[in-house]
Every structure is written in structure tokens, then in C-alpha cells.
Amino acid sequence: MKKYFALNALLTIVVLALVFMGTAQAQARSKRLFVLKRSRYSILSLGTLPGFTRSTALGLNDKGEVVGSLDSGQDNLPSHVFLWSERRLHDFGTIPSPYSAPNAPHPFAIEKVSLNNRGMIVVSWSVFFDGAYMGTRQVVSVRRDGRWKDLPLLPLFQDNAEATVNERGDIALTADHTSNTRHADSPPYDPPHVALYRGGRLMDLGPGHSSGINNKGEVCGFVAVDAKGAPRGLVNVYEERAVIAFKITAGKRERIGQGMTTAINDQGVIVELAEGVPTDQGYSFAKALPARWQDGELSLLPVPQGEHAVPAAINNRGQIVGGHWLWEGNRRYDLNSFVPESSGWTHLQANAINNLGQIAGWGRFHGKRRAFLMTPAK
């Protein structure tokens, strides 16, 4: 009898041990799956530098180098351009330009930064006269071989803005008018023009805004038109009745529907905001939807109902980022789901993606605004 009870007890212990081991293994598998899911990307804070409280990544090349802005969060102090390379931040300071000299109007705001694999940096920035929005001046500056240079202006235009650069060093930009400030009391004005800077020459490509250029030299953009189809400036007042998206190839303009384009890749795939609507105060994109134009067809990108998302960049793999989303084909992923909750990161916002799938942008890192670089797990 004692042997029976001893054997029964031993069997019970063995069964319990097996159950415990199975449960532990299942939990371990579950935990590994969670880690694998969360480890699809690693994320790195690019930090900031003394005197600044915030950093924002705006551009990224295929070397994993990142460009962006540093600022103190104070409106009366100018932002600095940074390059993150060789695993550290390089502060380029304020751009040496007639508009950023000590006795010139200030402060200035960095609005867009583009970077190619040759280390050429193109910065679109604004300066304000006496803090008045009506006195805005927009400038595009280029850093190459360690030196800054302001791009020239088209005749009859006083501003350069919205510049992007490709691997050949071609720069697509928007030429605008200083007097054409976005103010409700201003009269209607002539539209901006798309311009291409190549080989030291600035060429006029006609009315519209530039939003991107690929390595073939194709430029994407958009133009607002009135009820008669005449081009005009894109503002939030007056009488725009449509915003026409287009692609320019070798000087020839191709209409690709209605929408506000944002980027183009080497396959000619364009991302944009589609289905904006005319209102009594102009053309509104408040409820517009992200979309992809490819092979002559426009398809909407999936987003949760009621959410507004702007596609910011597309790489040659067709991956698209914008806001806190990554789109691959017809699937979307929340970037915040790729980082563990214990990482300290929240509210990720993507501005750029390179051909390796690396993503740059900004988010909240332990509550502070910081630039980030996300790298796909190998």
C-alpha cells in the first residue's frame, strides 16, 4: 500500500511538472512572439545638444544619415540645422545668409530639409520681419562641400520654398511671391511656379507647387485653379475650386487627377492627399485621404475611419510613411506598435523613409520631443 501511494504521488508530481513546464514554454513562446513583433524595428533617439530642448528629423538618405532641426521651443530664438552622421549630432548653426545676419530680420523657422547620398543638404526656411506674418520671406539654401549657398530666384519672384534634392543634385522647388502672404485681407494673387535647379541654372516649369523629385528628374506637384480653370495661389481663402495633381517629365506636364502630391519615387509612384473639397473659404484638405498614384490609377491608402493622415515619403520599395503610419502595399502598420511600451517612446511621427526601410521622424521620448531613427531588424 505504501508503495502504491508513493508511486501515485510520484506520478502526480511528474504530471504537475509537465503541466508547469508546458505552461512556462507556452508563456515563453508568447513572450518571444511579443518581442519579435515589437522588434521588427529598433529605434534610436538622436538626442539634442546644449542650448536646445527639442530635435526633429526631417530628411534621411540611404547611408542612414539624418538631417533636421534643433530648437529651444522659444519663438524668439532661431532653429539650427543638424546632421546626424557617424552616430553623433553635428550642429550647423544658423544658415549664413543675408537673411540670417545679426542685423537682418529674425527669427527663422526651418520648414523642410532634404539630403542625398552625396551629402548635399537642401534647407527650406522662413524669416519673419518684426515678428509679423505679413513680412514672411522664404529661402532655399544648399550645403555642399562644407559651404552654404542661397539658391537664385526666378525673375519676378521673391521667394523659394518646398525644395527637394535627388542623387544627381537636381533641386525641385516652389518659386513664390513675398507679397502673396496667406492673409484674409490680401487680394487674389498670381500662383507660385515650379522651378528646377540643375547645373547652376534655375528653370521655370510653370504654375504650381513642387513637392518632390526622383532620380530620373521627374517632378511631382499640384496647382490650385479657380472656377474657370485658371491657376492661382493655394490659400485657405478666395475661390479655389480644384487642386490638380501633376507629374513633370522632361518638361512635359501630365495631369494625374485631383489632390495635393507629397512625394515621388524612382518608379514614378506618387503619394498624395486626395478627395479634398471646395468650401466657401477655399479648398480644404481637412478630411482628405492619403492615396497612391501608380500606373495611371489612384488608390486610397487604408486609414482608420475618421483619422486624418498625410503621406510624407515613399521609397523605391513602395513603402510609404506619414504621421504614425507605415503602409506596405494595401496594409498599414502603426509605428507605435513596433516599439515596446517600456521603451519610453510615444506619439511617433514619421517624415522620411530610405530605400533600406529606415524611418526618421520625431516623437516623445520620456515626454520630451526627440528626433528618432528606426531601423528594420535583420
C-alpha positions in Angstrom: 0.0 0.0 0.0 2.8 2.4 0.9 4.4 1.6 -2.5 1.1 2.4 -4.2 0.7 5.8 -2.5 4.4 6.6 -3.2 4.0 5.7 -6.9 0.8 7.7 -7.1 2.4 10.7 -5.5 5.4 10.4 -7.9 3.1 10.3 -10.9 1.2 13.3 -9.6 4.4 15.3 -9.2 5.5 14.3 -12.7 2.2 15.3 -14.3 2.2 18.7 -12.4 5.8 19.2 -13.5 4.9 18.5 -17.1 1.9 20.9 -17.0 4.0 23.6 -15.4 6.7 23.1 -18.0 4.2 23.2 -20.8 2.7 26.4 -19.4 6.1 28.0 -19.0 7.1 27.1 -22.5 3.8 28.5 -23.9 4.4 31.7 -21.9 8.0 31.8 -23.2 6.8 31.3 -26.8 4.2 34.0 -26.3 6.8 36.4 -24.9 9.2 35.7 -27.7 6.4 36.4 -30.2 5.7 39.6 -28.5 9.4 40.5 -28.5 9.7 39.5 -32.2 6.6 41.6 -33.1 7.9 44.5 -31.2 11.5 44.0 -32.5 10.6 44.4 -36.2 12.3 47.8 -35.8 14.9 49.1 -33.4 14.6 52.8 -32.5 17.3 55.2 -31.6 16.9 58.7 -30.1 19.2 61.2 -31.8 19.1 63.4 -28.7 19.8 67.1 -28.8 22.6 69.5 -28.0 23.2 72.0 -25.2 21.0 75.1 -25.5 18.2 73.1 -27.3 15.3 71.3 -25.8 13.8 69.7 -29.0 15.0 67.9 -32.1 13.1 66.9 -35.2 14.3 64.7 -38.0 13.1 65.9 -41.5 15.3 64.0 -44.0 17.2 60.8 -44.5 19.5 59.2 -47.0 20.4 55.6 -47.8 23.5 55.9 -45.6 21.3 56.3 -42.6 22.4 59.9 -42.2 19.6 62.1 -40.8 19.0 65.9 -41.2 16.6 68.0 -39.2 16.3 70.9 -36.8 17.2 71.8 -33.3 15.2 74.4 -31.4 14.7 75.7 -27.9 11.0 75.9 -28.0 11.2 79.7 -27.8 9.8 81.8 -30.7 12.4 84.5 -30.4 15.3 82.1 -30.9 16.2 80.7 -34.3 16.4 77.0 -35.1 19.6 75.2 -36.1 20.1 72.6 -38.9 21.7 69.4 -37.7 23.2 66.4 -39.5 23.2 63.0 -37.6 26.2 61.1 -39.0 28.7 58.6 -37.6 26.4 58.2 -34.6 26.5 61.8 -33.4 24.8 65.1 -34.0 26.6 67.8 -36.0 25.2 71.3 -35.4 25.5 73.5 -38.5 24.2 76.5 -36.6 22.1 79.2 -38.2 22.4 79.3 -42.0 24.9 82.0 -43.1 22.6 84.1 -45.4 21.8 87.8 -45.8 18.5 86.9 -44.2 20.1 85.4 -41.1 22.7 88.0 -40.3 22.6 89.6 -36.9 21.2 92.9 -38.3 18.7 91.1 -40.5 15.1 90.1 -39.7 14.8 87.1 -37.4 14.0 84.6 -36.2 13.8 82.0 -38.9 12.0 78.7 -39.0 13.2 75.5 -40.7 10.4 74.0 -42.7 11.9 71.3 -44.9 15.3 69.6 -45.2 16.3 67.2 -47.9 19.5 65.1 -48.1 21.1 62.9 -50.8 23.7 60.2 -50.6 26.5 62.6 -51.7 26.0 64.7 -48.5 24.2 67.6 -50.3 21.8 69.2 -47.9 18.9 71.5 -49.1 17.0 73.5 -46.5 13.8 75.5 -47.0 13.3 78.1 -44.3 11.4 81.2 -43.5 12.3 84.5 -41.8 9.8 86.9 -40.3 10.1 90.7 -40.4 9.4 92.2 -36.9 7.5 89.0 -36.0 4.8 89.9 -38.5 3.4 87.0 -40.6 2.8 89.5 -43.4 6.5 90.0 -43.7 7.5 86.4 -44.3 10.4 85.7 -46.5 11.1 82.1 -47.8 14.6 81.0 -48.7 16.2 77.8 -50.0 19.8 77.2 -49.0 22.2 74.4 -50.2 25.1 73.0 -48.3 27.7 71.3 -50.4 31.4 70.7 -49.8 31.1 72.3 -46.4 29.7 75.6 -47.7 26.2 77.2 -47.7 24.7 78.9 -50.7 21.3 80.5 -51.3 19.6 79.5 -54.5 18.8 82.2 -57.0 15.3 83.5 -57.7 13.2 83.3 -60.8 12.5 86.7 -62.4 9.5 88.5 -60.8 9.6 86.0 -57.8 10.9 86.9 -54.3 10.7 83.5 -52.5 12.0 80.0 -52.8 10.3 77.2 -50.8 9.5 73.5 -50.6 12.8 72.2 -52.0 13.8 68.6 -52.5 17.1 67.1 -54.0 17.8 63.9 -55.9 21.1 61.9 -56.2 22.2 63.9 -59.3 22.0 67.1 -57.3 18.9 68.4 -59.1 16.7 70.5 -56.9 13.0 70.9 -57.4 11.4 73.9 -55.6 8.5 76.3 -55.5 9.1 79.9 -56.5 6.6 82.3 -54.8 5.9 85.9 -54.2 6.7 87.8 -51.0 3.6 89.9 -51.3 1.5 86.8 -51.6 1.1 86.2 -47.9 -1.7 84.0 -46.7 -3.9 86.7 -45.2 -7.6 87.1 -45.5 -7.3 90.8 -46.3 -4.8 90.2 -49.2 -6.2 90.5 -52.8 -6.0 87.4 -55.1 -2.6 86.9 -56.5 -0.6 85.1 -59.2 0.2 81.4 -58.5 3.6 80.2 -57.5 5.7 78.3 -60.1 7.5 75.0 -60.0 11.3 75.5 -60.6 14.1 73.1 -61.3 17.7 74.0 -60.3 20.2 72.0 -62.4 23.8 72.7 -63.4 23.7 76.1 -61.9 20.6 77.2 -63.8 17.1 77.8 -62.4 14.4 76.8 -64.9 10.7 77.7 -64.7 8.4 74.7 -65.1 5.1 76.5 -64.9 2.4 77.3 -62.3 2.1 75.1 -59.2 3.8 73.9 -56.1 6.7 71.4 -56.2 6.5 68.5 -53.7 9.2 66.1 -54.8 11.8 64.9 -57.4 13.1 61.5 -58.2 16.4 60.3 -59.6 15.1 60.4 -63.1 14.4 64.1 -62.7 10.6 63.6 -62.7 8.9 66.2 -60.5 5.5 65.9 -58.8 3.4 68.9 -57.7 0.0 70.4 -57.6 -1.7 73.6 -58.6 -4.9 75.3 -57.4 -7.4 76.5 -60.1 -10.4 78.7 -59.9 -13.9 78.0 -61.3 -12.7 78.9 -64.8 -9.7 76.5 -64.5 -7.2 79.4 -64.2 -4.2 78.7 -61.9 -4.0 80.7 -58.7 -2.2 80.6 -55.3 -3.2 77.9 -52.9 -4.5 79.5 -49.8 -7.3 78.9 -47.3 -9.4 81.8 -48.6 -10.7 83.0 -52.0 -12.3 80.8 -54.6 -10.3 77.7 -55.4 -12.5 75.1 -57.0 -10.0 72.3 -57.5 -6.4 71.3 -56.8 -4.8 69.5 -59.7 -2.0 67.0 -59.1 0.6 66.6 -61.9 3.9 65.0 -62.8 6.5 66.7 -65.0 8.8 64.6 -67.1 11.4 66.3 -69.4 9.4 69.5 -69.2 6.1 67.8 -70.1 3.3 68.1 -67.6 0.9 65.1 -67.0 -2.3 65.6 -65.0 -2.8 62.7 -62.6 -6.1 63.8 -61.0 -7.1 66.0 -58.2 -5.1 66.1 -55.0 -2.0 67.5 -53.2 1.0 65.5 -54.0 3.7 65.0 -51.4 6.5 62.7 -52.8 7.6 60.6 -55.8 9.9 57.5 -56.1 12.1 56.3 -58.9 9.3 54.1 -60.4 7.2 57.3 -60.7 4.8 56.2 -57.9 3.4 59.3 -56.3 1.7 59.7 -52.9 -0.8 62.5 -52.2 -3.8 63.7 -50.3 -6.9 63.0 -52.4 -10.5 64.0 -52.3 -10.2 67.4 -50.8 -13.3 69.5 -51.1 -14.0 73.2 -52.1 -15.6 75.3 -49.4 -16.8 78.9 -49.1 -13.3 79.8 -47.8 -11.2 77.9 -50.4 -10.1 74.4 -50.9 -9.9 72.2 -47.8 -7.8 69.1 -47.2 -9.1 68.7 -43.6 -10.9 65.5 -44.5 -8.7 64.4 -47.4 -7.4 60.8 -47.7 -3.9 59.5 -48.3 -3.6 58.0 -51.7 -1.1 56.3 -54.1 -0.9 57.1 -57.8 0.7 54.2 -59.8 0.5 53.2 -63.5 -2.3 55.7 -64.2 -4.5 54.6 -61.3 -5.2 56.3 -58.0 -5.9 54.1 -55.0 -6.6 55.2 -51.4 -4.4 54.1 -48.6 -6.1 52.4 -45.7 -6.6 54.6 -42.6 -9.0 54.2 -39.6 -12.3 55.9 -40.2 -12.3 59.5 -39.2 -8.5 59.7 -38.9 -6.5 62.3 -41.0 -3.1 61.0 -42.2 -0.7 62.8 -44.6 1.7 60.5 -46.6 5.1 62.2 -46.2 7.5 60.0 -48.1 7.8 56.9 -50.3 10.9 54.8 -51.1 11.7 52.6 -54.1 10.3 49.6 -52.4 6.9 51.3 -52.4 6.9 51.7 -48.6 5.1 54.9 -47.5 5.2 56.7 -44.2 3.3 59.6 -42.8 2.1 60.6 -39.4 2.3 57.4 -37.2 1.6 55.1 -40.1 3.7 52.8 -42.4 2.0 51.5 -45.5 3.3 48.4 -47.4 1.0 47.5 -50.3 -2.5 47.7 -49.0 -1.6 47.1 -45.4 -0.9 49.7 -42.7 1.0 49.5 -39.5 1.1 51.8 -36.5 4.7 52.7 -35.9 4.0 52.9 -32.2 3.3 49.2 -32.2 6.9 48.5 -33.3 8.4 49.8 -30.0 7.9 48.3 -26.6 5.8 50.2 -24.1 8.8 50.2 -21.8 11.0 52.0 -24.4 9.8 55.4 -23.3 8.7 56.3 -26.8 5.2 57.6 -27.6 3.5 59.6 -30.4 5.8 58.7 -33.2 5.6 60.9 -36.3 7.5 59.8 -39.5 8.8 62.3 -42.0 11.2 60.2 -44.2 12.0 56.7 -45.3 15.0 55.5 -47.2 15.5 52.6 -49.6 16.7 50.3 -46.8 13.4 50.8 -44.9 14.9 53.1 -42.2 12.4 55.7 -40.9 13.2 59.1 -39.5 10.9 61.5 -37.7 10.2 62.7 -34.2 8.3 61.5 -31.1 8.0 61.8 -27.4 10.9 60.2 -25.6 10.2 60.1 -21.8 7.9 63.1 -22.5 10.5 65.2 -24.5 10.4 65.8 -28.2 13.3 64.0 -29.9 14.3 63.0 -33.4 14.4 59.3 -34.0 15.8 56.8 -36.5 14.1 53.4 -36.8 16.0 50.6 -38.4 14.4 47.3 -39.6 15.6 44.2 -37.7 17.8 42.0 -39.7 
